[in-house]
């Protein structure tokens, strides 16, 4: 998740919330979102080479580790240095601890280990970086899979990412996008929204419409599906959101 002006994801509260989101309990029968996305991405790439993957918007690193159970080399990238540090700590020390909100001022301290998730061997194949997804450096290339999780509606200029991402994929590589399409001007100026607006003729433009327009020259849309997720805020307050996953195969 990214915002060039002010990255709220550096705060201790958000770091704790995302650690809990990725490594904490599941709620209301909804599967861990990072795990679900990684496993679906692996399934969508089963018919191509599964050697090198890029996890964009990796947050605290769960999906990067999950991808590395299959892929030989995984880059995990996020704009938040604090998020990236969590993944690196789990990788290097084998454990992380974080603060979970209780009622009011009550806080709970939680700890998880890398072995709790079977990531021990896989973790050696993951490389974490703090990077702007709108300005990926030349060395980030040659991927069979790029997964951008709940990212595009938090980029300051998503077209900078969408118009060039094909350059980072190998021939016939797969791009997996997920997003709840919650466009907000605090993250993305309206002129750069991919969808969620009316055009000059009054037609409603959905984000999937916008993605087809931006990606259609280089990609074929091969699947869409809904992937729900739950974020715990307090013991009695949760966010329930449905993200749309769209899967794109590079044409050449």
C-alpha contacts under 8 A as a table, 3 or more apart, distances in Angstrom:
res1	aa1	res2	aa2	distance
1	X	9	X	7.99
1	X	57	X	5.14
1	X	59	X	7.30
1	X	78	X	6.80
1	X	79	X	6.66
1	X	80	X	7.75
1	X	150	X	6.72
1	X	151	X	4.98
1	X	152	X	7.98
1	X	154	X	5.66
1	X	155	X	7.20
2	X	7	X	6.88
2	X	57	X	7.65
2	X	78	X	7.57
2	X	79	X	5.53
2	X	80	X	7.46
2	X	132	X	7.49
2	X	133	X	7.86
2	X	151	X	6.96
2	X	154	X	5.22
2	X	155	X	5.24
2	X	156	X	7.43
2	X	187	X	7.95
3	X	6	X	6.04
3	X	7	X	5.50
3	X	79	X	7.88
3	X	154	X	6.10
3	X	155	X	5.78
3	X	156	X	5.84
3	X	187	X	5.68
3	X	188	X	7.92
4	X	7	X	6.76
4	X	155	X	7.68
4	X	156	X	6.22
7	X	10	X	6.17
7	X	79	X	8.00
7	X	80	X	7.01
8	X	11	X	6.08
8	X	14	X	7.60
9	X	14	X	5.69
9	X	15	X	6.61
9	X	80	X	6.00
9	X	82	X	7.50
9	X	83	X	7.54
10	X	14	X	7.07
10	X	15	X	6.80
10	X	80	X	5.97
10	X	81	X	7.00
10	X	82	X	5.40
10	X	83	X	7.34
11	X	14	X	5.43
11	X	15	X	6.22
11	X	82	X	7.95
12	X	15	X	5.06
12	X	16	X	6.10
13	X	16	X	5.20
13	X	17	X	6.16
13	X	99	X	7.60
14	X	17	X	4.90
14	X	18	X	6.07
15	X	18	X	5.24
15	X	19	X	6.09
15	X	60	X	8.00
15	X	82	X	6.99
15	X	83	X	6.40
15	X	98	X	7.92
16	X	19	X	5.09
16	X	20	X	6.19
16	X	98	X	5.28
16	X	99	X	5.20
16	X	100	X	6.05
17	X	20	X	5.14
17	X	21	X	6.06
17	X	99	X	7.84
17	X	100	X	6.67
17	X	101	X	7.97
17	X	231	X	7.61
17	X	232	X	7.14
17	X	233	X	6.97
18	X	21	X	4.64
18	X	22	X	6.06
18	X	59	X	7.30
18	X	60	X	6.90
19	X	22	X	5.29
19	X	23	X	5.63
19	X	24	X	6.98
19	X	60	X	6.25
19	X	98	X	6.88
20	X	23	X	5.22
20	X	24	X	4.25
20	X	25	X	7.31
20	X	98	X	7.85
20	X	100	X	7.01
20	X	232	X	7.56
21	X	24	X	5.79
21	X	25	X	7.79
21	X	32	X	7.67
21	X	230	X	7.56
21	X	231	X	5.64
21	X	232	X	6.94
22	X	32	X	6.75
22	X	33	X	7.30
22	X	34	X	6.29
22	X	60	X	7.21
22	X	62	X	6.06
23	X	62	X	7.24
23	X	112	X	7.33
26	X	29	X	6.80
26	X	30	X	6.27
26	X	31	X	6.26
26	X	32	X	6.05
26	X	230	X	7.86
27	X	30	X	5.83
27	X	31	X	7.91
27	X	230	X	6.81
30	X	33	X	7.96
30	X	228	X	6.91
30	X	229	X	6.42
30	X	230	X	6.97
31	X	35	X	7.60
31	X	36	X	6.54
31	X	229	X	7.37
32	X	35	X	5.41
32	X	36	X	6.11
32	X	229	X	7.15
33	X	36	X	5.03
33	X	37	X	6.08
33	X	227	X	7.53
33	X	228	X	7.19
33	X	229	X	5.49
33	X	230	X	7.91
34	X	37	X	5.25
34	X	38	X	6.18
34	X	62	X	6.12
34	X	63	X	4.95
35	X	38	X	5.27
35	X	39	X	6.10
35	X	62	X	7.06
35	X	63	X	5.79
35	X	66	X	6.59
36	X	39	X	5.26
36	X	40	X	6.07
36	X	227	X	7.89
37	X	40	X	5.18
37	X	41	X	6.07
37	X	63	X	7.30
37	X	149	X	7.88
37	X	227	X	7.83
38	X	41	X	5.07
38	X	42	X	6.17
38	X	63	X	5.41
38	X	64	X	7.75
38	X	66	X	6.20
38	X	67	X	5.75
39	X	42	X	5.04
39	X	43	X	6.24
39	X	66	X	7.50
39	X	67	X	7.40
40	X	43	X	5.02
40	X	44	X	6.17
41	X	44	X	5.08
41	X	45	X	6.32
41	X	145	X	7.87
41	X	147	X	7.37
41	X	176	X	6.71
42	X	45	X	5.26
42	X	46	X	6.21
42	X	67	X	7.08
42	X	70	X	7.58
43	X	46	X	5.23
44	X	47	X	7.61
44	X	174	X	7.95
44	X	247	X	7.85
45	X	48	X	5.47
45	X	49	X	7.46
45	X	50	X	6.88
45	X	145	X	7.34
45	X	174	X	6.81
46	X	49	X	7.54
46	X	50	X	7.23
48	X	144	X	7.69
48	X	172	X	7.83
48	X	173	X	7.51
49	X	144	X	6.48
50	X	53	X	7.68
50	X	70	X	7.15
50	X	71	X	5.44
50	X	72	X	7.57
50	X	144	X	6.20
50	X	145	X	7.57
51	X	71	X	4.93
51	X	72	X	5.06
51	X	73	X	6.32
51	X	143	X	7.76
51	X	144	X	6.57
52	X	71	X	5.89
52	X	72	X	6.10
52	X	73	X	4.81
52	X	74	X	5.83
52	X	142	X	7.27
52	X	143	X	5.01
52	X	144	X	5.53
52	X	145	X	6.77
53	X	67	X	7.52
53	X	71	X	6.66
53	X	73	X	6.38
53	X	74	X	4.79
53	X	75	X	6.42
53	X	143	X	5.32
53	X	144	X	5.90
53	X	145	X	4.71
53	X	146	X	5.78
53	X	147	X	7.76
54	X	64	X	7.98
54	X	74	X	5.70
54	X	75	X	4.84
54	X	76	X	6.12
54	X	77	X	7.57
54	X	143	X	6.62
54	X	145	X	6.28
54	X	146	X	4.70
54	X	147	X	6.18
55	X	58	X	5.49
55	X	63	X	7.27
55	X	64	X	5.90
55	X	74	X	7.20
55	X	75	X	6.08
55	X	76	X	4.77
55	X	77	X	6.14
55	X	146	X	6.14
55	X	147	X	5.03
55	X	148	X	6.18
55	X	149	X	7.69
56	X	76	X	6.23
56	X	77	X	5.00
56	X	78	X	6.22
56	X	133	X	7.17
56	X	146	X	7.27
56	X	147	X	5.94
56	X	148	X	4.58
56	X	149	X	6.50
56	X	151	X	7.60
57	X	76	X	7.66
57	X	77	X	5.88
57	X	78	X	4.65
57	X	79	X	7.24
57	X	148	X	5.97
57	X	149	X	5.68
57	X	150	X	7.18
57	X	151	X	5.94
58	X	61	X	5.26
58	X	62	X	7.48
58	X	63	X	6.76
58	X	64	X	6.67
58	X	76	X	5.53
58	X	77	X	5.60
58	X	78	X	5.50
58	X	84	X	7.89
58	X	148	X	7.95
58	X	149	X	7.16
59	X	62	X	7.95
59	X	77	X	7.81
59	X	78	X	5.91
59	X	80	X	7.42
59	X	83	X	5.14
59	X	84	X	6.57
60	X	83	X	4.73
60	X	84	X	5.89
60	X	85	X	7.63
60	X	86	X	5.41
60	X	87	X	5.06
61	X	64	X	5.27
61	X	65	X	6.47
61	X	76	X	6.77
61	X	83	X	7.76
61	X	84	X	7.14
61	X	86	X	7.41
61	X	87	X	4.80
62	X	65	X	5.37
62	X	66	X	6.28
62	X	87	X	7.63
63	X	66	X	4.84
63	X	67	X	6.00
64	X	67	X	5.22
64	X	68	X	6.30
64	X	74	X	6.43
64	X	75	X	7.22
64	X	76	X	5.69
64	X	126	X	6.67
65	X	68	X	5.05
65	X	69	X	6.82
65	X	119	X	6.13
65	X	122	X	6.08
65	X	123	X	5.68
65	X	126	X	6.62
66	X	69	X	5.50
66	X	70	X	7.82
66	X	119	X	7.20
66	X	122	X	7.58
67	X	70	X	5.79
67	X	71	X	5.89
67	X	74	X	7.14
68	X	71	X	4.72
68	X	72	X	6.24
68	X	73	X	6.66
68	X	74	X	6.08
68	X	122	X	5.03
68	X	123	X	6.94
68	X	125	X	6.12
68	X	126	X	6.66
69	X	72	X	7.97
69	X	119	X	7.50
69	X	121	X	7.91
69	X	122	X	5.14
71	X	74	X	6.72
72	X	125	X	6.21
73	X	125	X	5.13
73	X	126	X	6.25
73	X	127	X	7.98
74	X	125	X	6.14
74	X	126	X	4.78
74	X	127	X	6.25
75	X	126	X	5.83
75	X	127	X	4.84
75	X	128	X	5.90
75	X	129	X	7.49
76	X	126	X	6.88
76	X	127	X	5.97
76	X	128	X	4.66
76	X	129	X	6.31
77	X	84	X	7.38
77	X	128	X	5.87
77	X	129	X	4.98
77	X	130	X	5.79
77	X	131	X	6.03
77	X	133	X	7.95
78	X	81	X	7.24
78	X	83	X	7.16
78	X	84	X	6.41
78	X	129	X	6.72
78	X	130	X	5.25
78	X	131	X	5.86
78	X	132	X	7.21
78	X	133	X	7.70
79	X	130	X	5.31
79	X	131	X	5.24
79	X	132	X	5.44
79	X	133	X	7.43
80	X	83	X	5.30
80	X	84	X	6.42
80	X	130	X	6.37
81	X	84	X	5.07
81	X	85	X	6.07
81	X	130	X	5.50
82	X	85	X	5.10
82	X	86	X	6.62
83	X	86	X	5.33
83	X	87	X	6.88
84	X	87	X	5.31
84	X	88	X	6.33
84	X	128	X	6.26
84	X	129	X	6.59
84	X	130	X	6.38
85	X	88	X	5.04
85	X	89	X	6.00
86	X	89	X	5.10
86	X	90	X	6.24
86	X	96	X	7.11
87	X	90	X	5.28
87	X	91	X	6.16
87	X	128	X	7.21
88	X	91	X	4.96
88	X	92	X	5.97
88	X	128	X	6.70
89	X	92	X	5.10
89	X	93	X	5.65
89	X	94	X	7.18
89	X	95	X	7.01
89	X	96	X	6.65
90	X	93	X	5.55
90	X	94	X	4.77
90	X	95	X	4.83
90	X	96	X	5.60
90	X	113	X	7.20
90	X	114	X	6.29
91	X	94	X	5.66
91	X	95	X	7.78
91	X	114	X	7.36
91	X	123	X	5.85
91	X	124	X	7.48
93	X	96	X	7.90
94	X	113	X	5.52
94	X	114	X	5.03
94	X	115	X	7.55
94	X	120	X	7.94
95	X	111	X	7.09
95	X	112	X	5.66
95	X	113	X	4.10
95	X	114	X	5.85
96	X	111	X	5.70
96	X	112	X	5.70
96	X	113	X	6.49
97	X	109	X	6.87
97	X	110	X	5.42
97	X	111	X	4.14
97	X	112	X	6.49
98	X	109	X	5.85
98	X	110	X	5.42
98	X	111	X	6.49
99	X	107	X	6.38
99	X	108	X	5.68
99	X	109	X	4.78
99	X	110	X	6.22
100	X	107	X	5.81
100	X	108	X	4.99
100	X	109	X	6.16
100	X	110	X	6.83
100	X	234	X	7.98
101	X	104	X	7.94
101	X	105	X	7.95
101	X	106	X	6.74
101	X	107	X	4.94
101	X	108	X	6.26
101	X	233	X	6.75
101	X	234	X	5.39
101	X	235	X	7.51
102	X	105	X	7.10
102	X	106	X	4.92
102	X	107	X	5.03
102	X	108	X	6.32
102	X	234	X	5.58
102	X	235	X	5.97
103	X	106	X	5.40
103	X	107	X	7.63
103	X	234	X	6.56
103	X	235	X	6.82
112	X	116	X	6.74
113	X	116	X	5.39
113	X	117	X	7.70
114	X	117	X	5.91
114	X	118	X	6.60
114	X	119	X	5.55
114	X	120	X	5.98
115	X	118	X	4.83
115	X	119	X	5.99
115	X	120	X	5.89
116	X	119	X	7.82
118	X	121	X	7.80
119	X	122	X	5.14
119	X	123	X	5.59
120	X	123	X	5.54
120	X	124	X	7.53
121	X	124	X	6.03
121	X	125	X	7.93
122	X	125	X	5.66
122	X	126	X	7.31
123	X	126	X	5.47
131	X	135	X	7.82
131	X	136	X	7.00
132	X	135	X	5.44
132	X	136	X	6.35
133	X	136	X	5.53
133	X	155	X	7.86
133	X	161	X	6.38
134	X	155	X	7.35
134	X	157	X	6.94
134	X	158	X	6.84
134	X	160	X	5.34
134	X	161	X	4.80
135	X	160	X	7.50
135	X	161	X	7.38
136	X	140	X	6.60
137	X	140	X	5.89
138	X	141	X	6.77
140	X	168	X	6.68
141	X	167	X	7.33
141	X	168	X	4.23
141	X	169	X	6.37
142	X	168	X	5.77
142	X	169	X	5.41
142	X	170	X	5.27
143	X	146	X	6.61
143	X	168	X	6.28
143	X	169	X	4.73
143	X	170	X	5.58
143	X	173	X	7.05
144	X	169	X	5.95
144	X	170	X	5.59
144	X	172	X	7.84
144	X	173	X	4.63
144	X	174	X	6.32
145	X	169	X	7.05
145	X	173	X	5.82
145	X	174	X	4.93
145	X	175	X	5.94
145	X	176	X	7.62
146	X	169	X	7.32
146	X	174	X	6.41
146	X	175	X	4.87
146	X	176	X	6.22
147	X	175	X	5.89
147	X	176	X	4.63
147	X	177	X	6.01
148	X	151	X	5.87
148	X	152	X	7.70
148	X	175	X	7.79
148	X	176	X	6.22
148	X	177	X	4.99
148	X	178	X	6.48
149	X	176	X	7.92
149	X	177	X	5.97
149	X	178	X	4.94
149	X	179	X	6.73
150	X	153	X	7.14
150	X	154	X	7.73
150	X	177	X	7.39
150	X	178	X	5.07
150	X	179	X	4.27
150	X	180	X	6.92
150	X	243	X	7.50
151	X	154	X	5.47
151	X	155	X	6.56
151	X	177	X	7.94
151	X	178	X	7.31
151	X	179	X	6.59
152	X	155	X	5.41
152	X	158	X	5.74
152	X	179	X	6.87
152	X	181	X	7.97
153	X	158	X	7.46
153	X	179	X	6.98
153	X	181	X	5.82
153	X	182	X	6.26
153	X	183	X	5.44
153	X	184	X	7.71
153	X	187	X	7.58
153	X	188	X	7.14
153	X	193	X	7.63
154	X	183	X	7.62
154	X	187	X	5.47
154	X	188	X	6.55
155	X	158	X	5.20
155	X	187	X	6.60
155	X	188	X	6.20
156	X	187	X	5.90
156	X	188	X	4.59
156	X	189	X	6.97
156	X	192	X	7.68
157	X	160	X	5.81
157	X	161	X	7.54
157	X	188	X	6.60
157	X	189	X	7.89
157	X	192	X	5.80
158	X	161	X	5.27
158	X	162	X	6.19
158	X	192	X	6.86
158	X	193	X	7.58
158	X	194	X	7.40
159	X	162	X	4.87
159	X	163	X	5.64
159	X	192	X	7.18
159	X	194	X	7.66
159	X	214	X	7.60
160	X	163	X	5.78
160	X	164	X	6.68
161	X	164	X	5.77
161	X	165	X	5.83
162	X	165	X	5.50
162	X	166	X	7.99
162	X	214	X	6.66
162	X	215	X	6.78
163	X	166	X	7.47
163	X	214	X	6.36
163	X	215	X	6.87
164	X	167	X	5.68
164	X	168	X	7.64
165	X	168	X	5.47
165	X	169	X	7.15
166	X	169	X	5.36
166	X	218	X	6.72
166	X	219	X	7.93
166	X	250	X	6.98
167	X	170	X	7.94
169	X	172	X	7.83
169	X	173	X	5.50
169	X	174	X	7.45
169	X	250	X	7.64
170	X	173	X	5.15
171	X	250	X	6.43
171	X	251	X	7.33
171	X	252	X	5.04
172	X	249	X	5.88
172	X	250	X	4.54
172	X	251	X	5.81
172	X	252	X	5.56
173	X	249	X	5.84
173	X	250	X	5.37
174	X	247	X	7.03
174	X	248	X	5.66
174	X	249	X	4.54
174	X	250	X	6.15
175	X	247	X	5.92
175	X	248	X	5.03
175	X	249	X	6.31
175	X	250	X	7.65
176	X	245	X	6.87
176	X	246	X	5.92
176	X	247	X	4.65
176	X	248	X	6.32
177	X	244	X	7.93
177	X	245	X	5.54
177	X	246	X	5.30
177	X	247	X	6.48
178	X	243	X	5.93
178	X	244	X	5.33
178	X	245	X	4.27
178	X	246	X	6.40
179	X	182	X	7.83
179	X	243	X	4.83
179	X	244	X	5.43
179	X	245	X	6.78
180	X	241	X	7.09
180	X	242	X	5.98
180	X	243	X	4.10
180	X	244	X	5.96
181	X	195	X	7.94
181	X	196	X	7.62
181	X	207	X	6.80
181	X	243	X	7.63
183	X	187	X	7.74
183	X	188	X	7.10
183	X	193	X	6.86
183	X	196	X	7.00
184	X	187	X	5.72
184	X	188	X	6.11
184	X	189	X	7.69
184	X	190	X	7.70
185	X	188	X	4.84
185	X	189	X	4.88
185	X	190	X	5.90
186	X	189	X	7.26
188	X	192	X	6.40
188	X	193	X	6.62
189	X	192	X	5.61
189	X	193	X	6.90
190	X	193	X	5.20
193	X	196	X	7.19
193	X	197	X	7.87
194	X	206	X	7.85
194	X	207	X	5.43
194	X	210	X	5.09
194	X	211	X	6.79
195	X	205	X	5.29
195	X	206	X	4.60
195	X	207	X	3.74
195	X	208	X	7.25
195	X	209	X	7.09
195	X	210	X	5.53
196	X	204	X	7.30
196	X	205	X	5.88
196	X	206	X	5.23
196	X	207	X	6.04
197	X	204	X	5.95
197	X	205	X	5.58
197	X	206	X	7.24
198	X	201	X	7.51
198	X	202	X	5.13
198	X	203	X	5.11
198	X	204	X	4.45
198	X	205	X	5.73
199	X	202	X	5.22
199	X	203	X	5.39
199	X	204	X	6.63
199	X	205	X	6.82
200	X	203	X	7.44
205	X	209	X	6.15
205	X	210	X	6.87
206	X	209	X	5.09
206	X	210	X	6.41
207	X	210	X	4.93
207	X	211	X	6.09
208	X	211	X	4.97
208	X	212	X	6.17
209	X	212	X	5.20
209	X	213	X	6.38
210	X	213	X	5.07
210	X	214	X	6.21
211	X	214	X	5.09
211	X	215	X	5.72
211	X	216	X	7.63
212	X	215	X	5.32
212	X	216	X	5.05
212	X	221	X	7.68
213	X	216	X	5.54
213	X	217	X	7.92
214	X	217	X	7.39
215	X	218	X	5.81
215	X	219	X	5.62
216	X	219	X	5.18
216	X	220	X	6.41
216	X	221	X	7.89
218	X	250	X	5.88
218	X	251	X	5.70
218	X	252	X	7.56
219	X	248	X	5.69
219	X	249	X	5.30
219	X	250	X	4.42
219	X	251	X	5.25
220	X	248	X	5.40
220	X	249	X	5.22
220	X	250	X	6.40
220	X	251	X	6.34
221	X	246	X	7.27
221	X	247	X	5.95
221	X	248	X	4.49
221	X	249	X	6.50
222	X	246	X	7.86
222	X	247	X	5.69
222	X	248	X	5.70
222	X	249	X	6.73
223	X	246	X	5.86
223	X	247	X	5.15
223	X	248	X	7.36
224	X	244	X	6.91
224	X	245	X	5.42
224	X	246	X	4.41
224	X	247	X	6.22
225	X	244	X	5.85
225	X	245	X	5.25
225	X	246	X	6.74
226	X	242	X	6.31
226	X	243	X	5.77
226	X	244	X	4.60
226	X	245	X	5.94
227	X	242	X	5.71
227	X	243	X	5.16
227	X	244	X	6.05
227	X	245	X	6.63
228	X	240	X	7.26
228	X	241	X	5.64
228	X	242	X	4.14
228	X	243	X	5.80
229	X	240	X	5.94
229	X	241	X	5.43
229	X	242	X	6.29
229	X	243	X	7.48
230	X	238	X	6.55
230	X	239	X	5.43
230	X	240	X	4.63
230	X	241	X	6.41
231	X	238	X	5.59
231	X	239	X	5.00
231	X	240	X	6.72
232	X	235	X	7.23
232	X	237	X	6.48
232	X	238	X	4.53
232	X	239	X	6.46
233	X	236	X	7.81
233	X	237	X	5.47
233	X	238	X	5.42
233	X	239	X	7.32
234	X	237	X	5.00
234	X	238	X	6.90
235	X	238	X	7.92
